[in-house]
């Protein structure tokens, strides 16, 4: 069970795609924006937001260890990291940010409503938000099963109801995150082997893709996570993928 993606570990394509799939949602919307990345962990995504064109990005996390790691691995001009509680953003003035991203945060919080009220306070009036929440019921279907790191398991309806208490429901578009399967055509000399987890943020290619219909319906019951895209009109689907062998041999 991996709640964070440790940068010092050997590269894992599966874990990279799980975590990077969330950040990829922001790639098309962050240019020239001042962004707050809440629960930034080790900071790889915070740096990516800057790389994708953000004017300035602040990564915030309650873990001092994670912020120290972020400063060691992903510090650069226009990127800052601070240790702070997500439900008390008193370190920021009102109307500070153009965009706020919060990936897999809300399920950890005792006061999720206060959290949403705080991010709205520190955001500008027309700011956009991207908020994700895991579909824990897909992984832990019975009430006696749960993720020990999470305070609450949310259904989609509960996630939606909570957001509607703070944001204009007409301004929210919802997406679901799920795994992908298929085939990819890659240049033979570009099948790179990565050695360390932090290398993932420099390994991007443009893929021309076609999405065919799935064999089984994908929806709010069997997806991996829910996403709220708030004040974003041109919502677009996005994927993070990796090639794999069709043979189950050891990669040596």
C-alpha positions as CSV (number, residue, x, y, z in Angstrom):
1,X,0.0,0.0,0.0
2,X,1.7,3.2,-1.2
3,X,0.2,6.5,-0.1
4,X,3.2,8.5,-1.3
5,X,5.7,8.0,-4.1
6,X,9.2,7.9,-2.5
7,X,11.8,9.4,-4.8
8,X,14.8,7.5,-3.6
9,X,13.3,4.1,-4.7
10,X,13.8,2.1,-7.8
11,X,11.5,3.2,-10.7
12,X,8.0,1.7,-10.7
13,X,6.0,2.3,-13.9
14,X,2.8,1.2,-12.3
15,X,3.1,3.5,-9.3
16,X,4.3,6.4,-11.6
17,X,1.2,6.1,-13.7
18,X,-1.1,5.9,-10.7
19,X,0.3,9.1,-9.2
20,X,1.1,11.0,-12.4
21,X,-2.4,10.3,-13.7
22,X,-3.8,12.8,-11.3
23,X,-1.3,15.6,-12.1
24,X,-1.8,15.1,-15.8
25,X,-5.2,16.5,-15.3
26,X,-3.7,20.0,-14.8
27,X,-1.2,20.0,-17.7
28,X,-3.5,21.9,-20.1
29,X,-4.7,24.5,-17.6
30,X,-1.8,25.7,-15.6
31,X,0.0,28.1,-18.0
32,X,0.8,31.5,-16.5
33,X,-1.1,30.7,-13.3
34,X,-0.1,31.0,-9.7
35,X,-0.9,27.6,-8.3
36,X,-1.3,26.0,-4.9
37,X,-0.6,22.2,-4.8
38,X,-2.1,20.9,-1.6
39,X,-0.7,17.6,-0.2
40,X,2.2,17.8,-2.6
41,X,4.2,15.0,-1.0
42,X,7.7,14.8,-2.3
43,X,7.1,17.6,-4.8
44,X,7.5,16.0,-8.1
45,X,4.0,17.2,-9.2
46,X,4.6,20.7,-8.0
47,X,7.7,20.9,-10.2
48,X,5.8,19.5,-13.1
49,X,3.1,22.2,-12.8
50,X,5.9,24.8,-13.2
51,X,7.4,22.8,-16.1
52,X,4.0,22.9,-17.8
53,X,4.0,26.7,-17.8
54,X,2.8,27.9,-14.4
55,X,4.0,31.3,-13.3
56,X,4.6,30.2,-9.7
57,X,3.7,27.1,-7.7
58,X,3.6,26.5,-4.0
59,X,3.6,22.9,-2.7
60,X,2.0,22.4,0.7
61,X,2.1,19.3,2.9
62,X,1.7,18.4,6.5
63,X,4.7,16.1,6.5
64,X,8.0,17.9,7.3
65,X,9.9,14.9,6.0
66,X,8.1,15.1,2.6
67,X,8.8,18.8,2.3
68,X,12.4,18.3,3.1
69,X,12.6,15.7,0.4
70,X,10.8,18.1,-2.0
71,X,13.3,20.9,-1.3
72,X,16.2,18.5,-1.9
73,X,15.0,16.9,-5.1
74,X,12.7,19.4,-6.8
75,X,13.6,23.0,-5.8
76,X,13.8,25.6,-8.6
77,X,13.0,29.2,-9.3
78,X,9.3,29.8,-9.1
79,X,8.6,26.7,-7.0
80,X,8.3,26.8,-3.2
81,X,7.4,24.2,-0.5
82,X,6.0,24.7,2.9
83,X,4.8,22.6,5.8
84,X,1.3,23.4,6.8
85,X,-2.2,21.9,7.6
86,X,-4.5,21.8,4.6
87,X,-7.5,22.8,6.8
88,X,-5.8,26.0,8.0
89,X,-4.3,28.0,5.2
90,X,-3.7,31.1,7.4
91,X,-0.3,31.4,5.9
92,X,-1.9,32.7,2.7
93,X,-4.0,35.9,2.1
94,X,-7.4,35.9,0.5
95,X,-7.6,35.9,-3.3
96,X,-4.0,34.7,-3.8
97,X,-4.1,31.8,-6.3
98,X,-5.3,31.4,-9.9
99,X,-5.5,27.6,-9.5
100,X,-5.6,25.0,-6.8
101,X,-4.9,21.3,-7.2
102,X,-5.6,18.8,-4.5
103,X,-5.0,15.1,-5.3
104,X,-6.1,12.4,-2.9
105,X,-6.3,14.8,0.1
106,X,-9.9,15.1,1.2
107,X,-10.2,11.5,2.4
108,X,-7.4,12.1,5.0
109,X,-9.1,15.1,6.7
110,X,-11.3,15.2,9.8
111,X,-12.7,18.5,8.6
112,X,-13.2,18.3,4.8
113,X,-15.7,21.1,4.7
114,X,-13.3,23.5,6.4
115,X,-10.6,22.5,3.9
116,X,-12.9,23.3,0.9
117,X,-13.8,26.7,2.5
118,X,-10.2,27.5,3.0
119,X,-9.1,26.8,-0.5
120,X,-12.0,28.9,-1.8
121,X,-10.9,31.7,0.4
122,X,-7.3,31.8,-0.8
123,X,-8.3,31.4,-4.4
124,X,-9.2,34.3,-6.7
125,X,-12.8,34.7,-7.7
126,X,-12.5,33.0,-11.1
127,X,-9.8,30.5,-10.0
128,X,-10.0,26.9,-11.2
129,X,-9.7,23.9,-9.0
130,X,-8.9,20.2,-9.6
131,X,-9.8,17.9,-6.7
132,X,-9.6,14.1,-6.7
133,X,-10.9,11.6,-4.2
134,X,-10.2,7.8,-4.3
135,X,-13.1,5.4,-4.8
136,X,-12.2,3.4,-1.7
137,X,-15.3,1.3,-2.0
138,X,-13.9,-0.3,-5.2
139,X,-10.8,-1.4,-3.1
140,X,-12.6,-2.0,0.2
141,X,-16.2,-2.9,-0.6
142,X,-17.5,-3.8,2.9
143,X,-17.8,-1.4,5.8
144,X,-15.3,-3.3,7.9
145,X,-12.6,-2.9,5.2
146,X,-10.8,0.4,5.0
147,X,-7.5,2.1,4.1
148,X,-5.8,2.8,7.5
149,X,-4.5,6.1,6.2
150,X,-8.0,7.4,5.3
151,X,-10.5,9.0,7.7
152,X,-13.5,8.3,5.5
153,X,-14.5,6.3,2.4
154,X,-16.4,8.4,0.0
155,X,-19.0,7.3,-2.5
156,X,-19.3,9.5,-5.6
157,X,-22.5,11.0,-4.3
158,X,-20.9,11.9,-1.0
159,X,-18.0,13.6,-2.7
160,X,-20.4,15.5,-5.0
161,X,-22.6,16.6,-2.0
162,X,-19.6,17.9,-0.1
163,X,-18.4,20.0,-3.0
164,X,-21.8,21.4,-3.6
165,X,-21.8,22.9,-0.1
166,X,-19.0,25.2,-1.1
167,X,-18.9,25.5,-4.9
168,X,-21.5,26.4,-7.5
169,X,-22.7,23.0,-8.8
170,X,-23.2,24.4,-12.3
171,X,-19.4,25.1,-12.5
172,X,-18.3,21.6,-11.7
173,X,-17.6,18.9,-14.3
174,X,-16.8,15.4,-13.0
175,X,-14.4,12.9,-14.4
176,X,-13.5,9.4,-13.3
177,X,-10.0,7.8,-13.3
178,X,-9.4,4.2,-14.2
179,X,-6.7,2.0,-15.6
180,X,-6.1,1.6,-19.3
181,X,-5.3,-1.3,-21.6
182,X,-4.3,-1.4,-25.2
183,X,-1.3,-1.3,-27.6
184,X,1.1,1.5,-28.3
185,X,3.5,1.9,-31.2
186,X,6.9,3.3,-30.0
187,X,10.1,4.0,-31.7
188,X,12.6,1.2,-31.0
189,X,15.3,3.6,-29.8
190,X,13.0,5.4,-27.4
191,X,12.1,2.5,-25.2
192,X,13.9,4.0,-22.3
193,X,14.7,2.2,-19.0
194,X,14.5,4.4,-16.0
195,X,16.5,3.7,-12.9
196,X,15.1,6.1,-10.2
197,X,11.6,7.3,-9.5
198,X,12.4,11.0,-9.9
199,X,13.4,10.3,-13.5
200,X,9.7,10.0,-14.4
201,X,9.1,13.8,-14.6
202,X,11.5,14.0,-17.6
203,X,10.1,11.2,-19.7
204,X,7.2,12.6,-21.7
205,X,6.2,11.9,-25.3
206,X,3.3,13.0,-27.4
207,X,1.0,10.1,-28.3
208,X,-1.6,10.1,-31.0
209,X,-4.3,7.8,-29.7
210,X,-7.7,6.3,-30.4
211,X,-10.1,5.4,-27.7
212,X,-12.3,2.5,-28.5
213,X,-15.4,1.4,-26.4
214,X,-14.6,-0.7,-23.4
215,X,-16.0,-4.2,-23.1
216,X,-17.6,-3.4,-19.8
217,X,-19.2,-0.2,-18.6
218,X,-16.9,2.1,-16.6
219,X,-18.6,4.3,-14.0
220,X,-18.6,5.7,-10.5
221,X,-18.8,2.2,-8.9
222,X,-15.8,0.5,-10.5
223,X,-13.4,3.4,-11.2
224,X,-10.3,4.2,-9.2
225,X,-11.0,7.8,-8.3
226,X,-13.3,10.7,-8.8
227,X,-12.3,14.1,-10.1
228,X,-14.0,17.5,-9.8
229,X,-12.9,20.1,-12.4
230,X,-14.2,23.4,-11.1
231,X,-14.4,26.6,-13.2
232,X,-12.8,24.8,-16.2
233,X,-14.9,25.0,-19.3
234,X,-12.8,23.0,-21.8
235,X,-12.3,19.8,-19.8
236,X,-10.3,17.2,-21.8
237,X,-9.6,13.6,-21.1
238,X,-6.0,12.8,-20.3
239,X,-4.0,9.6,-19.8
240,X,-0.6,8.5,-18.4
241,X,0.5,5.2,-19.9
242,X,3.6,3.0,-20.1
243,X,4.6,0.2,-22.5
244,X,4.9,-3.4,-21.2
245,X,6.0,-6.7,-22.7
246,X,3.5,-9.2,-23.9
247,X,5.6,-12.0,-22.4
248,X,5.9,-12.5,-18.6
249,X,9.7,-12.8,-18.7
250,X,12.0,-11.1,-16.2
251,X,13.4,-7.8,-17.2
252,X,17.2,-8.1,-16.7
